[in-house]
Amino acid sequence: MIQLINVKKSFGNNHVLRGVNLTIEQGESMVIIGGSGTGKSVALKSVLGLVQPDSGQILVNGADTTEGDRDAFLAQFGMLFQGGALFDSLSVWQNVAFRLLRGKGKLSKSDARDVAIEKLRRVGLKPEVADQFPAELSGGMQKRVGLARAIAAEPDIIFFDEPTTGLDPIMSGVINELIREIVVEMGATAMTITHDMSSVRAIADKVAMLHEGVVQWTGPVSEMDSSGDPYLDQFINARAEGPIEAVR
C-alpha cells in the first residue's frame, strides 16, 4: 500500500532521511519508532506530499505520490494529530464531519451530523457530546474526537502521530485499544509514529526503527524483543548506554 524507495531529504546541512526503504502492506499496521530528530515526522509528511523528498520515490497503492489528482490522493487518508488539532470555534460534530462538509462529495449538514454521531459512538462518546466544544472536553475525550474525525470518511490509510501524547497511562491504554480495534474493523492500512512502547506493542503488526536517516531494523512486533539489533535493543529498553548516544 505504501512504499518508500531510497527516499532522501535534507534541510540545508541537516541530512534527515538518508535513503529510507520501507514497505507497508495493505491492511497492515506499521509503527515507526526512533529518537527525536531521526526523521519519523519527515517520512510521514513525505508520504502525504507535505514535504518533497530530494530523491527517491514514494508509491501509494502503486501510484507515484507526485502524479495525479491531489484531492483524490489525499481523500485516501485519515489523520490523528499529536496535539488533537481540533478547531476550537467548531462544535465536536462539526470537527468530526469537517471533511464530509467539503469537497465534491460533500454531505448535507443533517447527514454529516448523523455520520459524526455514529463515529463518536464508535470511539465511546455519547451523542450529547456532539454539540459541545473542544474546550469543554478532557484531553482523553479530545483525543477520541480526533480519532472519530480520522475515520469519518472511511479512509483506506490512517496516520497516527504520537497518539497517546499527554494522556495518563490508563487513557493511553484505552486509546491504543480503540486504535487497534478500529484499524482491524476497517481493514485500513495504518502508519503510526510514537515514542510510547506500550502503543507499539498494542497497535503494531510490524515495527520499523529509524536511526540516522535510515531504517535500522524492521520486522514483526513479535520479533522486536529478540531482534539482536543493538540500536533497537537500547531504544526499546530505554538504556542510557549503547550505540545510540544520548544528547546531554
Rosetta blueprint (number, residue, H / E / L):
1 M L
2 I E
3 Q E
4 L E
5 I E
6 N E
7 V E
8 K E
9 K E
10 S E
11 F E
12 G L
13 N L
14 N E
15 H E
16 V E
17 L E
18 R E
19 G E
20 V E
21 N E
22 L E
23 T E
24 I E
25 E L
26 Q L
27 G L
28 E L
29 S E
30 M E
31 V E
32 I E
33 I E
34 G L
35 G L
36 S L
37 G L
38 T L
39 G L
40 K H
41 S H
42 V H
43 A H
44 L H
45 K H
46 S H
47 V H
48 L H
49 G L
50 L L
51 V L
52 Q L
53 P L
54 D L
55 S E
56 G E
57 Q E
58 I E
59 L E
60 V E
61 N L
62 G L
63 A E
64 D E
65 T L
66 T L
67 E L
68 G L
69 D L
70 R H
71 D H
72 A H
73 F H
74 L H
75 A L
76 Q L
77 F E
78 G E
79 M E
80 L E
81 F L
82 Q L
83 G L
84 G L
85 A L
86 L L
87 F L
88 D L
89 S L
90 L L
91 S L
92 V H
93 W H
94 Q H
95 N H
96 V H
97 A L
98 F L
99 R L
100 L L
101 L L
102 R L
103 G L
104 K L
105 G L
106 K L
107 L L
108 S L
109 K H
110 S H
111 D H
112 A H
113 R H
114 D H
115 V H
116 A H
117 I H
118 E H
119 K H
120 L H
121 R H
122 R H
123 V L
124 G L
125 L L
126 K L
127 P H
128 E H
129 V H
130 A H
131 D H
132 Q L
133 F L
134 P H
135 A H
136 E H
137 L L
138 S L
139 G H
140 G H
141 M H
142 Q H
143 K H
144 R H
145 V H
146 G H
147 L H
148 A H
149 R H
150 A H
151 I H
152 A L
153 A L
154 E L
155 P L
156 D L
157 I E
158 I E
159 F E
160 F E
161 D E
162 E L
163 P L
164 T L
165 T L
166 G L
167 L L
168 D L
169 P H
170 I H
171 M H
172 S H
173 G H
174 V H
175 I H
176 N H
177 E H
178 L H
179 I H
180 R H
181 E H
182 I H
183 V H
184 V H
185 E H
186 M H
187 G L
188 A L
189 T E
190 A E
191 M E
192 T E
193 I E
194 T L
195 H L
196 D L
197 M H
198 S H
199 S H
200 V H
201 R H
202 A H
203 I H
204 A L
205 D L
206 K E
207 V E
208 A E
209 M E
210 L E
211 H E
212 E L
213 G L
214 V E
215 V E
216 Q E
217 W E
218 T E
219 G E
220 P E
221 V H
222 S H
223 E H
224 M L
225 D L
226 S L
227 S L
228 G L
229 D L
230 P H
231 Y H
232 L H
233 D H
234 Q H
235 F H
236 I H
237 N L
238 A L
239 R L
240 A L
241 E L
242 G L
243 P L
244 I L
245 E L
246 A L
247 V L
248 R L
